[in-house]
Amino acid sequence: MAARLRALPAISLSAVLPLLHGRSSFPTTAGKSLSFRRFSSRPVARSSPLVEVSAQARRGFSFQEDDFASTADLCFESPLKIVEYPDPILRATNKRINTFDENLKKLVEEMFDLMYKTDGIGLSAPQVGISVQLMVFNPAGERGEGEQIVLVNPVVYKTSKRTILYNEGCLSFPEIYADVERPASVKVGARDITGGRFKVNLSGLPARVFQHEFDHLQGTLFFDRMTEDVLESIRSDLKALEMKYESRTGLPSPESIDQYERRKEVAGFART
Ligand SMILES: [Zn+2]
């Protein structure tokens, strides 16, 4: 997700930074406070019903061997580059990760490097051409400030009924910003960089960035969630990106906003 913040809850970095350093709330334009809990890496108890359900599902459906990312899937070339719309990589299936090694750490480090360099606050693996369930973010958007978050194989357990409209940008859509409505808070689970499982409640900007990046891992792009009117307001920008792709690759654009059919709502529930 791109860093530029404007309109809607006009959250300034100075408002976000204390939040990420452990204070519990920050104001929104609605005059209400959004709470934020620090990320913790608490292992999930073996008796957790969620773990049991997951274990049963594993036995019941016996996943294919290619269910997890292979070494080749996680292979990358430095420096990483941002994949822009309409590259089909952004719509590809992203595999879950079960190898937590030095290569993964290096990938994460390079993703953070690229995110800061491109003025981002969140970045997903498919956006650098790696089709795996991995995202990094830091709502502060500056190295050494805020908190660097790494989520591997994230799942959404719960979303709030209350939704918020927010002006989003995306590194895969340079210079395009538009309003997207999303739940105000989410309860999520994931693995950390060492493979440890954790759960966390997110609200405010971290909830917004997480949901944007989580969508990328499902092959969903931010304009899939825009209203018709909002989508209309960026139509020409999307067409310009499609033409840029065609002239760069010599290939027809794999998708076209002029033939766009709204994608099915993403369930938002997946397996860790
Ligand atoms: Zn994005």
Residues whose N, C-alpha, C, O or C-beta is under 5 A from the ligand:
A	BS01	ZN	M1 G169 C170 L171 S172
